[in-house]
Structure formats: structure tokens, C-alpha cells
Amino acid sequence: MDDVHAVASGMPHVTVVQGGGENPVYQVGGKSFVFFRTRRPDAFDPTTGERYDDVIVLWVPAEEDKLALLSDETNPFFTTPHFDGHLSVLVRAGRLGEVTLQELTEVIQDAWLSRASARRASSWLEENRLS
């Protein structure tokens, strides 16, 4: 989880607000791009029924990106019916070790890019030679 906090807070123009359960919500220009969820009835252990307390929501640029992350069964990203039609994926903090820091960084950077203004996104891409 420290990597999520470090990468998200390291993006430009980021503010962190506290969600209803004192969970951190990372925003750019007032738009959330990464946030830590509180226990919700839609994300739970299928064996015990216990609600997950470590779910992180990450925005994605497009439905195709969401489908790509979800279709690769080797990674820990998932969704629930609550997020149908929403450009985001979920991941449990307890499973972050299943992706490399580089992969996690790219997903968080894409989340930021999907929510930042066109000017901020373009500037960041140019500065990082990713345009």
C-alpha cells in the first residue's frame, strides 16, 4: 500500500481528501483517480462472506483498458456489478504483491491521466517523454 500512496501522491497537482470512513481519496483537479474503499457489500470473500476492508479503486482511461486488466487472470484486478459501466478497476491491497512496482505505477499513472485536465495530462506526458 505504501507504493500506491507514494505513486499517487507523487503525481502533479494531487490533493488527498478523506472519504467518509477516513479513507484517503487521491484527486487531481477535484476528480478522484485512486481511492481506498471502506467495507462494502459488493466486495467480499466468497467463502466466508466477510466484506473486504482493503479494496482500492483505480480509474482507467477507457472500457478497453478495464477489460484488458480484468481479462488477464494472472493479475489481481477485479470488479463488481456495482462498478459496471464505471471506468475503474478494483484491487485488494493484500494482493498488490502480485504486480510489479512498474505495473502498479503504470496503472496509477493511467488513472491520473484519465482524470487530469487535457492541459495537465499533455504537460505531464511531454515532461516524461511519454507523448
C-alpha positions in Angstrom: 0.0 0.0 0.0 2.9 2.3 0.6 3.7 2.1 -3.1 0.1 3.2 -4.0 0.4 6.2 -1.7 3.8 7.1 -3.0 3.0 6.9 -6.7 -0.4 8.6 -6.4 0.9 11.4 -4.2 3.9 11.8 -6.5 1.8 12.8 -9.5 1.5 16.6 -10.0 -1.4 18.7 -8.8 -2.7 15.9 -6.4 -4.7 16.6 -3.4 -5.7 14.0 -0.8 -9.1 14.2 0.8 -10.6 11.9 3.4 -13.6 9.8 2.4 -16.5 9.1 4.7 -14.6 6.4 6.6 -11.4 8.5 6.8 -10.1 6.6 3.8 -7.7 8.5 1.6 -9.0 9.7 -1.8 -6.4 10.9 -4.3 -7.7 13.7 -6.6 -6.4 15.8 -9.5 -8.4 18.9 -10.3 -11.1 17.8 -7.9 -11.6 14.4 -9.6 -10.8 11.2 -7.8 -8.3 8.8 -9.6 -7.4 6.4 -6.7 -9.3 5.8 -3.5 -9.4 3.4 -0.7 -12.8 2.0 -0.1 -14.5 1.2 3.2 -16.1 -2.2 3.7 -18.9 -2.6 1.1 -21.4 -5.3 0.5 -20.3 -5.8 -3.2 -16.7 -6.8 -2.4 -16.5 -9.8 -0.1 -14.8 -13.1 0.5 -16.8 -15.8 -1.4 -16.0 -18.4 1.2 -16.7 -16.5 4.5 -18.9 -13.7 3.2 -16.7 -11.2 5.1 -16.5 -7.8 3.4 -13.1 -6.9 2.2 -11.5 -4.0 4.1 -8.6 -3.4 1.7 -10.2 -2.6 -1.7 -8.6 0.2 -3.8 -10.4 1.8 -6.7 -8.3 2.9 -9.7 -9.7 4.8 -12.6 -8.9 3.6 -16.2 -8.8 5.6 -19.4 -11.3 3.6 -21.3 -13.5 0.5 -21.2 -10.9 -1.4 -23.3 -8.3 -0.7 -20.6 -10.6 -2.1 -17.9 -11.4 -5.2 -20.0 -7.7 -5.7 -20.6 -6.9 -5.6 -16.9 -9.8 -7.8 -16.0 -9.2 -10.4 -18.7 -5.7 -11.2 -17.6 -6.3 -13.8 -14.9 -2.7 -13.6 -13.7 -3.2 -10.2 -12.1 -5.3 -9.3 -9.1 -7.6 -6.7 -10.6 -11.3 -7.3 -10.4 -14.7 -5.5 -10.5 -18.1 -6.0 -9.1 -21.6 -5.3 -10.6 -21.6 -2.0 -8.6 -18.9 -0.8 -11.0 -20.5 -2.0 -14.2 -20.2 0.9 -16.7 -17.7 2.7 -14.4 -14.2 3.3 -15.8 -12.4 1.8 -12.9 -11.0 -1.5 -11.6 -10.6 -2.7 -8.1 -7.7 -4.4 -6.4 -7.2 -5.7 -2.8 -4.2 -4.2 -1.1 -3.4 -7.7 0.2 -2.8 -8.8 -3.4 -0.6 -5.8 -4.6 2.4 -8.0 -4.4 1.1 -9.9 -7.4 2.0 -7.0 -9.7 5.4 -5.4 -10.2 6.0 -1.8 -9.0 6.3 -0.8 -12.6 2.9 -2.3 -13.5 1.3 -0.7 -10.5 2.9 2.7 -11.3 1.6 2.5 -14.9 -1.9 1.7 -13.7 -1.8 4.7 -11.3 -0.3 7.0 -13.9 -3.0 6.0 -16.3 -5.6 6.6 -13.6 -4.2 10.1 -13.1 -4.1 10.8 -16.8 -7.7 9.7 -17.2 -8.9 12.3 -14.7 -6.4 15.2 -15.2 -7.3 18.1 -17.5 -6.1 17.8 -21.0 -3.5 20.5 -20.4 -2.1 18.9 -17.3 -2.1 15.4 -18.9 -0.3 16.8 -22.0 2.2 18.7 -20.0 3.0 15.6 -17.8 3.3 13.3 -20.9 5.7 15.8 -22.5 7.8 16.2 -19.4 8.1 12.5 -19.0 8.7 11.9 -22.8 5.6 9.6 -23.0 3.6 11.6 -25.6 
